[in-house]
């Protein structure tokens, strides 16, 4: 079976929604890390898990401002953001 030029897609289709979501989550994660006094304790896995949840709820919001508002309030996602660390007694739930 031979392959012709018509069988090959010359340009991959871009998933704009996915690209937009990943860019938003990346901005949020970088802003969070910039605020974090101990950034080495922060795990990217937490943003892989929490990011899509935040994006669906807050995609119309500025991710940098949201990171500033939510910093210290990761709630149930704390264990993914900071594996091995225990949450502080006053930790609030994320909105």
N, C-alpha and C positions, 0 to 999 in steps of 0.2 A: 504494500500500500504506500503510495507516494503522497507527500504533503505538498499542497500548492499554496501560493501566496494568499489565496482566499481563505484557507484553513487557519491561518495565523492571524491573531488579533494584534495589529501593530502597536496599539497603545492601550495599556491597562485602564480600566474604568476606575475613576477615583470615587471613593465613598466619602462625599463631602460631610455627611452627618458624623461619621466616625472621626474624620480628620478634625472637625470642629470640636467634638467632645474631648478628644485626646489633647488638643491644644489648651482647652479650658482647664482640664485636670492638671496638665503640666504647669500652667501658670499658678494654680492653686497650690500645688505641691511645692513649687519653688518659693512662693511667698511664705508658706508655713515653715519651710526649712530656714528661711532668712530670719524668721522670728525666734525659732527654736534655739535656746541657749546651749543645748548639747546636741547639735545636729548629727553627731556620729551614732547616737542612740536611736535615731529615726530610721525606720525601714521603708523602703519604696513599696514593699508588699502592702503596706497599709493603704497607700494611695491607689494601688491597683484594685483593692477591695472597696474602699470607701469612696473613691473618686466618682465612679459611675452613679452611685446613690446620690451624692451631692449634686452632680451635674443634672440629673433628672429633676431634682427638686429646685435647684437654684441656677439653671442655665442662663437665665436672663440677668443674673446678678454679676457684678464684677468679681472675678475669682480672687483677686488680691485683697480687696476690701472684705470679702467673705472670710478669707483665711485669717485676717486680723480680728474679725468679729468672733470667729469660732475657736481661735487658738486657746488651748486648754480645755476645750469642751468637746472632745472627740467621743465621749461616751463609750458605747460598746465597741467602737473601733480602736480604742486605745491599745488593746492587746495586739492588734495588727500593726499599728504605727510604732509601738514601743515594745517589741517582744522582750520578755524577761524583766520588764519594769512593772512595778505595781502602781496603779493609779493613785493620785493624791486623794485625800479624804474629801476634798471639796470639788472634785471633778464633776462637771455638769454634763448632761447629755447633749449630744449634737442636735441641732435643729434641721 
